[in-house]
């Protein structure tokens, strides 16, 4: 069951799993996905089930991105990344969450990073996957504008798929990731194209996050210093690898852990579930949680888990129309 939380900038769908008396983990999904399609593969992994015994998970779907979402009105002004981050405070107040651990992927990680920098006392730690702090480059911004045009007018066309496949998989050989490609395409076909276009526009119009590494002349109390522990993960084939490394260079090295997983792109929670699970459990144990759990080591080349949603054939999509 979920709750629809009305905020100043739209409605967020929140799904709660676990005992509300336990420490809180808030998840936020990436573009083209919702909380189920982004996090189910990880949370259903056997080694990850221990989290439900020790935490209460609050899955947040951004406005219009939830499963079976209503189509957002053309007049609806989608919140900026800063506004999405600010609205998390309303959700925390609704559930009386004094502090939480954030778990964000891509766009979701960017939102949680903004929140953690602005509300330091509320965030116990961050688990970030493929997260950047820099604004979009001119090339990324221009490509997104055209992708948003197609989404709004023609739905999920081949151009849209190519852009999002690049975003998630970079230059990986398509023949080696057919399961992941089909899974992504299945997720996109179930989304509301106009809603997704608004979410993407908000992300690609993002401002830079002013975050800096502490040093001799910059104390840890500075507003630009992220004070909570951070686990930052990225795939070796991700097209935004350099931007994620840039974010890592801005974090406090005594409070952060960086993981680069080999032979995978952006769908880390599905592509390398075992390695991700190991990293997250060790990170949480380092913060004093689930210390009784013996963590099973997984190789960084753990094959992707099969699910019923992955198909054997590549799905067909509408052909593109040339914009006038």
C-alpha positions in Angstrom: 0.0 0.0 0.0 1.1 3.5 -0.7 0.2 7.0 0.4 -0.2 10.1 -1.7 1.6 12.9 0.0 0.6 16.4 -1.3 3.4 19.0 -1.2 3.8 22.5 -2.4 5.1 21.2 -5.8 2.9 18.2 -6.5 2.0 14.8 -5.1 4.6 12.2 -4.2 3.7 8.5 -3.8 5.3 6.9 -0.8 5.3 3.1 -0.2 6.4 1.9 3.2 8.0 -1.5 3.9 9.0 -2.6 7.3 8.4 -1.6 10.9 8.1 2.2 11.3 9.8 1.9 14.7 13.1 0.8 13.0 15.7 3.3 11.5 14.5 4.8 8.2 15.9 4.4 4.7 14.5 6.6 2.0 14.8 5.5 -1.6 14.6 7.7 -4.7 14.6 6.3 -8.3 16.3 7.3 -11.5 14.6 8.6 -14.7 12.5 6.2 -16.7 12.0 4.0 -13.6 9.8 4.0 -10.5 10.5 2.6 -7.0 9.6 -0.9 -8.1 11.5 -1.1 -11.3 14.5 0.7 -9.8 14.9 -1.1 -6.5 12.9 -4.4 -6.6 15.9 -6.4 -8.0 18.1 -5.3 -5.1 15.6 -5.6 -2.2 14.4 -9.1 -3.4 18.0 -10.3 -3.5 18.4 -12.9 -0.7 21.4 -11.1 0.9 19.4 -7.8 1.0 16.4 -9.2 2.8 18.1 -8.6 6.2 17.4 -4.8 5.7 13.7 -5.4 6.3 14.5 -6.8 9.7 16.6 -3.8 10.7 15.1 -0.8 8.8 11.9 0.6 7.6 12.1 1.4 3.9 10.3 4.5 2.5 10.1 4.3 -1.3 9.4 7.7 -2.8 8.1 8.1 -6.4 8.6 11.6 -7.9 5.4 13.3 -9.1 3.9 11.4 -12.1 6.6 8.7 -12.1 4.7 6.1 -10.0 3.3 2.9 -11.5 0.0 3.6 -13.3 0.4 7.3 -12.8 -2.2 9.8 -14.0 -1.1 12.0 -16.9 0.2 15.3 -15.6 -1.6 18.3 -16.9 0.2 20.4 -19.6 -0.1 23.3 -17.2 1.6 21.5 -14.4 4.9 23.1 -13.6 7.3 20.3 -12.7 9.4 21.0 -9.6 13.1 21.8 -10.0 15.8 19.5 -8.5 16.0 21.9 -5.5 12.2 21.9 -5.1 12.1 18.2 -5.2 14.7 18.1 -2.5 12.9 20.6 -0.4 9.7 18.6 -0.6 11.4 15.6 1.1 11.1 17.7 4.3 7.2 17.5 4.0 7.4 13.7 3.6 9.7 13.5 6.6 7.3 15.5 8.7 4.3 13.4 7.6 6.0 10.2 8.8 7.7 11.9 11.7 11.2 10.9 10.5 13.8 12.8 12.5 16.7 11.2 10.6 17.2 8.8 7.8 19.7 7.1 5.4 19.2 8.1 1.8 19.5 5.6 -1.0 19.3 7.3 -4.4 20.0 6.3 -8.0 20.9 8.8 -10.7 18.3 11.6 -10.5 17.2 10.3 -7.1 20.8 10.5 -5.8 21.1 14.1 -7.0 17.9 15.0 -5.1 19.1 13.3 -1.9 22.5 14.9 -2.2 20.9 18.4 -2.3 18.7 17.6 0.7 21.7 16.2 2.7 23.7 19.4 2.1 20.9 21.6 3.2 19.5 19.5 6.1 22.7 17.9 7.5 21.2 16.9 10.9 18.5 14.8 9.2 20.7 12.6 7.1 22.6 9.7 8.8 24.2 8.6 5.6 23.9 8.4 1.8 24.1 5.4 -0.6 24.5 7.0 -4.0 24.5 5.2 -7.4 25.6 6.9 -10.6 25.1 10.3 -8.9 26.7 13.6 -10.1 26.9 17.1 -8.7 27.7 19.0 -11.9 25.2 20.6 -14.1 24.4 19.1 -17.5 26.9 19.8 -20.3 25.7 21.7 -23.4 25.7 18.4 -25.4 23.7 16.5 -22.7 21.3 19.4 -22.4 20.7 19.6 -26.2 20.2 15.9 -26.6 17.7 15.9 -23.7 15.7 18.7 -25.3 15.2 16.7 -28.4 14.4 13.6 -26.3 11.8 15.5 -24.4 10.3 16.7 -27.6 9.9 13.2 -28.9 8.5 11.9 -25.6 5.9 14.7 -25.3 4.7 14.3 -28.9 5.4 10.7 -30.1 6.0 8.7 -26.9 8.8 6.3 -26.5 10.4 6.4 -30.0 13.7 4.9 -31.1 15.4 8.2 -30.5 14.2 8.3 -26.9 15.4 4.7 -26.4 18.8 5.4 -27.8 19.3 8.4 -25.5 18.2 6.5 -22.4 20.2 3.4 -23.4 23.2 5.6 -23.7 22.4 7.1 -20.3 22.2 3.7 -18.6 24.7 1.6 -20.6 27.2 3.9 -22.3 29.2 2.0 -25.0 28.5 -1.5 -23.8 28.0 -4.1 -26.5 24.2 -4.5 -26.9 24.6 -8.2 -27.7 26.1 -8.7 -24.2 23.3 -6.9 -22.3 20.2 -8.0 -24.1 18.4 -8.8 -20.8 19.1 -5.3 -19.4 18.1 -3.6 -22.6 14.8 -5.5 -22.7 14.1 -4.7 -19.1 14.7 -1.0 -19.6 12.5 -1.0 -22.7 9.8 -2.8 -20.8 9.9 -0.1 -18.0 9.8 2.7 -20.5 6.8 1.3 -22.3 4.9 1.3 -19.1 5.7 4.9 -18.2 3.6 8.0 -19.1 5.8 9.7 -21.8 4.7 13.3 -20.9 5.3 12.7 -17.2 8.8 11.2 -17.9 9.6 14.2 -20.2 8.9 16.6 -17.3 11.1 14.6 -14.9 13.9 14.5 -17.4 13.6 18.2 -18.1 13.9 19.0 -14.4 17.1 16.9 -14.1 18.8 18.2 -17.2 18.1 21.8 -16.2 19.7 21.1 -12.8 22.0 23.6 -11.2 25.4 22.6 -9.8 25.5 21.3 -6.2 28.1 23.4 -4.4 29.9 20.8 -2.5 33.6 20.9 -1.5 36.1 18.7 0.2 37.3 19.9 3.7 40.8 21.2 4.0 43.1 23.3 6.2 41.3 26.5 5.3 37.8 25.0 5.0 36.4 23.5 8.3 34.0 20.6 8.3 31.3 23.0 9.6 31.3 24.8 6.3 27.9 24.8 4.6 29.5 23.3 1.4 30.9 20.3 3.3 28.8 17.1 3.3 29.1 15.8 6.8 27.4 12.4 6.6 29.0 9.1 5.6 28.7 8.4 1.8 28.9 5.2 -0.3 29.3 6.2 -3.9 29.0 3.5 -6.6 29.3 3.7 -10.4 29.7 1.2 -13.2 33.0 1.1 -15.2 31.1 1.5 -18.5 28.8 4.3 -17.3 29.0 7.3 -19.6 29.0 9.6 -16.6 31.9 7.8 -14.9 34.1 10.9 -15.0 31.4 13.1 -13.4 30.9 10.6 -10.6 34.6 10.6 -10.0 34.4 14.4 -9.8 31.8 14.1 -7.1 34.0 11.7 -5.2 36.8 14.2 -5.3 34.5 16.7 -3.5 33.6 14.3 -0.6 35.4 14.1 2.7 37.8 11.1 2.2 37.4 10.1 5.9 33.6 9.8 5.5 33.2 8.4 2.0 33.7 5.1 0.2 34.0 4.8 -3.6 33.1 1.7 -5.5 33.6 1.2 -9.3 32.0 -2.0 -10.4 33.6 -3.6 -13.5 31.9 -4.6 -16.7 28.6 -2.8 -16.1 26.9 0.5 -16.8 24.1 2.3 -15.0 21.7 -0.5 -13.9 24.0 -1.5 -11.1 21.2 -2.8 -8.9 20.3 -5.3 -11.5 23.6 -5.9 -13.3 25.7 -6.4 -10.2 23.2 -7.1 -7.4 25.5 -9.3 -5.4 28.4 -6.9 -5.4 26.1 -3.9 -4.7 24.6 -5.8 -1.8 28.0 -6.6 -0.3 29.0 -3.0 -0.5 25.9 -1.6 1.1 25.9 -4.1 3.9 29.5 -3.4 4.7 28.8 0.3 4.6 25.8 0.0 7.0 27.9 -2.2 9.3 30.5 0.6 9.4 27.8 2.9 10.7 26.9 0.4 13.5 23.9 -1.3 11.9 23.3 -5.1 11.4 26.7 -5.8 12.9 25.6 -9.4 13.6 25.2 -10.2 9.9 28.1 -12.1 8.2 28.4 -10.5 4.8 28.8 -12.8 1.8 31.4 -11.7 -0.7 30.3 -11.5 -4.3 32.5 -10.9 -7.4 32.0 -7.6 -9.2 31.2 -9.6 -12.3 28.2 -11.3 -10.8 25.8 -12.0 -13.7 22.5 -10.1 -13.8 19.6 -11.9 -12.1 16.8 -13.1 -14.4 13.3 -11.9 -13.7 10.0 -12.6 -15.3 9.9 -9.0 -16.7 12.9 -9.6 -18.9 12.1 -10.9 -22.3 14.1 -12.9 -24.9 13.4 -10.5 -27.8 13.9 -6.8 -28.2 10.7 -4.9 -28.1 9.6 -2.8 -31.0 9.0 0.9 -30.6 7.4 3.7 -32.8 9.7 5.1 -35.4 10.8 8.7 -35.0 9.3 11.7 -36.7 11.5 14.6 -37.7 10.7 17.7 -35.6 9.6 20.8 -37.5 
